[in-house]
Amino acid sequence: MNDFKKNLFSQGQTLFTQNEFNQAISEVREEIVNMAIQATHMAVAMEREACATLADNCLDIEKLGEQIRNRIPAQRQ
C-alpha cells in the first residue's frame, strides 16, 4: 500500500469503491445530459418565438427568409 492510501486509512477515511465511483459518475452524467436537453429545448423555443415575431412584423413575405437568416449574423457560417 502506498503512503497516500496508508495516510487516508490511518485517518479513518475510506476510498470509493469502483462501483460507487461508477454510480456517481453515471448520476452526474445523467444530470448533465438532462440539463443540456433542457437548455436545447429552451433555445429552440426562444428561436421559434423570435422567428414568429419576425413573421408577424413582416411587410414583405418574400424577404421573410432573409430576415430570419440575418436575425443573428454572427451565427451564419
C-alpha positions in Angstrom: 0.0 0.0 0.0 1.4 3.4 -0.9 1.9 6.2 1.6 -1.2 8.1 0.3 -3.5 5.2 1.0 -1.9 4.4 4.3 -2.4 8.1 5.3 -6.0 8.0 4.3 -6.8 4.8 6.1 -5.0 5.9 9.2 -7.3 9.0 9.4 -10.4 6.7 9.3 -11.3 7.8 5.7 -12.3 5.3 3.1 -11.9 5.5 -0.6 -14.7 5.0 -3.1 -15.1 1.5 -4.5 -15.1 1.3 -8.3 -18.8 0.6 -8.3 -19.6 3.6 -6.1 -17.4 5.8 -8.3 -19.1 4.4 -11.5 -22.5 5.1 -10.0 -21.6 8.7 -9.0 -20.2 9.3 -12.5 -23.3 7.8 -14.1 -25.6 10.1 -12.0 -23.6 13.2 -12.8 -23.5 12.3 -16.5 -27.3 11.8 -16.5 -27.8 15.2 -14.8 -25.5 17.0 -17.3 -27.4 15.4 -20.3 -30.8 16.4 -18.8 -29.6 20.0 -18.3 -28.3 20.0 -21.9 -31.6 18.7 -23.2 -33.5 21.3 -21.2 -31.2 24.1 -22.5 -31.7 23.0 -26.0 -35.5 22.9 -25.7 -35.4 26.5 -24.3 -33.1 27.7 -27.1 -35.4 26.2 -29.7 -38.4 27.8 -28.1 -36.7 31.2 -28.0 -35.6 30.9 -31.6 -39.1 29.8 -32.7 -40.6 32.8 -30.8 -38.1 35.2 -32.4 -38.9 33.9 -35.9 -42.6 34.1 -35.2 -42.2 37.8 -34.2 -40.3 38.5 -37.4 -43.1 36.8 -39.4 -45.8 38.8 -37.5 -44.0 42.0 -38.3 -43.0 41.2 -41.9 -44.3 43.6 -44.5 -42.8 41.7 -47.5 -43.3 37.9 -47.3 -40.6 37.4 -50.0 -38.0 38.9 -47.6 -39.0 36.9 -44.6 -36.5 34.1 -45.2 -33.7 36.7 -45.5 -34.8 38.5 -42.3 -34.8 35.2 -40.4 -31.4 34.2 -41.7 -29.9 37.7 -40.9 -31.5 37.9 -37.4 -28.2 36.8 -35.8 -25.5 37.4 -38.4 -22.8 36.0 -36.1 -24.4 32.6 -36.3 -24.2 32.4 -40.1 -21.4 30.3 -41.5 
